[in-house]
């Protein structure tokens, strides 16, 4: 099932009505603009999940970042160059982050044999808390620590508001934002579809 089909089935009649009113009122919202243009690149689920794919021609500059993980490893955008990168913004006390953690891990395992890198970006916690969260929730990919790293926060500031947690970005092979998931990931297949769309693009 692709992303469009899943979210279309998930949307209720009530949600559709609310969406129509919202799109009429939010003239400056890029997601609303995409619906008006009929580009079919924006989707809203009944639970408020927002998924936006960005056409290659509309993508902005690559995200250039450097950060330190909970184990002390430094990871930079140069380290993941040429790969599709999934970046999930979270913190340990965030309820939706806890709920979506096993779904993110499932998506990670589903593309483990592909040139794909998963990185968390923890916005509030110290290394010990991040490591404990990973153990408790079965998360095996690393997270960058942003709480005391203003440069890491700044690197992603134009890609997504860090206050919108959880948010998941898919960066293409050039490091540009190819898709954005705002809200709790409801199905691993949503993310794996976006990742495979990015993988299928020419470098």
C-alpha positions as CSV (number, residue, x, y, z in Angstrom):
1,X,0.0,0.0,0.0
2,X,1.5,3.4,-0.9
3,X,1.5,6.5,1.2
4,X,-1.4,8.1,-0.7
5,X,-3.6,5.1,-0.5
6,X,-3.0,4.6,3.2
7,X,-3.7,8.1,4.2
8,X,-6.8,8.4,2.0
9,X,-8.3,5.3,3.6
10,X,-7.4,6.7,7.1
11,X,-9.2,10.0,6.5
12,X,-12.8,10.1,7.7
13,X,-15.6,12.1,6.3
14,X,-15.4,14.4,9.3
15,X,-11.7,15.0,8.9
16,X,-12.2,15.8,5.2
17,X,-14.7,18.4,6.1
18,X,-12.4,19.9,8.7
19,X,-9.5,19.8,6.2
20,X,-11.6,21.7,3.6
21,X,-12.3,24.5,6.1
22,X,-8.7,24.6,7.2
23,X,-7.4,24.9,3.7
24,X,-9.8,27.7,2.9
25,X,-8.6,29.6,6.0
26,X,-4.8,29.0,6.0
27,X,-3.7,30.9,2.8
28,X,0.0,30.9,3.8
29,X,0.3,27.2,4.7
30,X,2.5,25.4,2.1
31,X,0.5,22.2,2.6
32,X,-2.8,24.0,1.9
33,X,-1.2,25.6,-1.2
34,X,-0.2,22.2,-2.5
35,X,-3.8,20.9,-2.1
36,X,-5.1,24.0,-4.0
37,X,-2.6,23.4,-6.8
38,X,-3.7,19.8,-7.1
39,X,-0.1,18.6,-6.9
40,X,-1.1,15.5,-4.8
41,X,2.1,15.8,-2.8
42,X,0.4,16.7,0.6
43,X,-1.6,14.3,2.7
44,X,-3.4,14.7,6.0
45,X,-4.5,11.7,8.0
46,X,-7.6,11.6,10.3
47,X,-5.3,11.7,13.3
48,X,-3.7,14.9,12.2
49,X,-0.6,13.3,10.7
50,X,0.8,15.5,7.9
51,X,2.9,14.0,5.2
52,X,4.4,16.2,2.5
53,X,6.6,15.0,-0.4
54,X,8.6,17.8,-2.1
55,X,9.2,17.6,-5.8
56,X,12.9,17.6,-6.8
57,X,12.6,21.0,-8.5
58,X,11.2,22.6,-5.4
59,X,13.8,21.4,-2.9
60,X,16.0,23.8,-1.1
61,X,19.7,23.6,-0.3
62,X,21.2,20.5,1.4
63,X,21.1,20.4,5.1
64,X,24.7,20.6,6.4
65,X,25.1,19.3,9.9
66,X,27.4,17.9,12.5
67,X,26.5,16.4,15.8
68,X,27.5,14.0,18.6
69,X,25.5,10.9,19.4
70,X,24.6,9.4,22.8
71,X,27.7,7.2,22.5
72,X,30.0,10.1,21.7
73,X,30.4,9.4,18.0
74,X,30.5,12.5,15.7
75,X,28.2,12.2,12.6
76,X,28.2,14.8,9.9
77,X,26.4,15.4,6.6
78,X,29.6,14.4,4.9
79,X,29.5,11.0,6.5
80,X,26.1,10.3,4.9
81,X,26.7,11.9,1.6
82,X,25.1,10.0,-1.3
83,X,22.7,8.1,1.0
84,X,19.0,8.8,1.8
85,X,18.8,10.0,5.4
86,X,15.9,9.7,7.7
87,X,16.0,12.3,10.6
88,X,13.6,11.9,13.4
89,X,13.2,14.8,16.0
90,X,12.1,13.5,19.4
91,X,12.6,13.7,23.2
92,X,12.1,11.1,25.9
93,X,9.0,12.6,27.6
94,X,7.1,13.0,24.4
95,X,4.2,10.6,24.4
96,X,3.9,10.3,20.6
97,X,7.6,9.8,20.3
98,X,7.4,6.8,22.6
99,X,4.5,5.4,20.6
100,X,6.1,5.8,17.2
101,X,9.6,4.5,18.3
102,X,8.9,0.9,17.4
103,X,7.4,1.9,14.1
104,X,10.5,3.9,13.2
105,X,12.6,0.9,14.2
106,X,10.5,-1.3,12.0
107,X,11.0,1.1,9.0
108,X,14.7,1.2,9.8
109,X,15.0,-2.6,9.7
110,X,12.9,-2.8,6.5
111,X,15.5,-0.7,4.5
112,X,18.6,-1.9,6.4
113,X,20.1,-3.4,3.2
114,X,19.7,-0.2,1.3
115,X,21.9,2.9,1.2
116,X,19.8,4.6,3.9
117,X,20.9,6.1,7.2
118,X,18.6,6.7,10.2
119,X,19.4,9.4,12.8
120,X,17.4,10.7,15.7
121,X,17.9,14.3,16.8
122,X,17.0,14.5,20.5
123,X,16.0,18.1,21.3
124,X,15.9,18.0,25.2
125,X,17.7,15.1,26.8
126,X,21.3,14.2,27.8
127,X,23.1,11.2,26.6
128,X,22.2,8.8,29.5
129,X,18.5,9.5,28.9
130,X,18.8,9.0,25.2
131,X,20.6,5.7,25.6
132,X,18.0,4.5,28.2
133,X,15.2,5.4,25.8
134,X,16.9,3.3,23.1
135,X,17.2,0.3,25.3
136,X,13.7,0.5,26.7
137,X,12.1,1.0,23.3
138,X,14.2,-1.2,21.1
139,X,15.7,1.7,19.0
140,X,19.0,0.6,17.5
141,X,20.0,3.6,15.4
142,X,21.8,6.6,17.0
143,X,20.6,10.0,18.0
144,X,22.4,13.3,17.8
145,X,22.2,15.4,21.0
146,X,20.8,18.9,20.3
147,X,20.0,20.1,23.8
148,X,23.3,21.9,24.2
149,X,24.3,22.1,20.5
150,X,23.1,25.4,19.0
151,X,24.9,24.7,15.7
152,X,23.0,21.4,15.3
153,X,19.7,23.1,16.0
154,X,20.6,25.9,13.6
155,X,21.5,23.4,10.8
156,X,17.9,22.0,10.8
157,X,16.1,25.3,11.7
158,X,15.1,26.0,8.1
159,X,14.1,22.4,7.5
160,X,11.6,22.1,10.3
161,X,10.6,23.9,13.5
162,X,12.3,22.0,16.3
163,X,9.3,22.6,18.5
164,X,7.1,20.5,16.2
165,X,7.9,17.1,17.8
166,X,7.8,14.4,16.6
167,X,8.8,15.3,13.1
168,X,10.6,13.1,10.6
169,X,12.5,14.3,7.6
170,X,13.6,12.3,4.6
171,X,16.7,13.8,3.0
172,X,17.5,12.8,-0.6
173,X,20.9,11.7,-1.8
174,X,22.0,15.3,-2.1
175,X,21.0,16.1,1.5
176,X,17.9,18.1,0.6
177,X,14.6,17.6,2.3
178,X,12.5,15.3,0.1
179,X,9.7,14.6,2.5
180,X,8.4,15.7,5.8
181,X,6.2,13.8,8.3
182,X,4.8,16.1,11.0
183,X,3.2,14.2,13.9
184,X,3.3,10.6,15.2
185,X,4.2,8.1,12.5
186,X,1.1,5.9,12.4
187,X,2.5,3.1,10.1
188,X,6.1,2.1,9.2
189,X,4.9,1.7,5.5
190,X,4.4,5.5,5.2
191,X,8.1,6.1,5.9
192,X,9.4,3.2,3.9
193,X,7.4,4.4,0.9
194,X,8.9,7.9,1.2
195,X,12.4,6.4,1.6
196,X,12.1,4.2,-1.5
197,X,10.7,7.1,-3.5
198,X,13.9,9.0,-2.6
199,X,16.1,6.0,-3.4
200,X,14.5,5.6,-6.8
201,X,15.6,9.1,-7.8
202,X,18.7,9.7,-9.9
203,X,21.7,10.9,-7.9
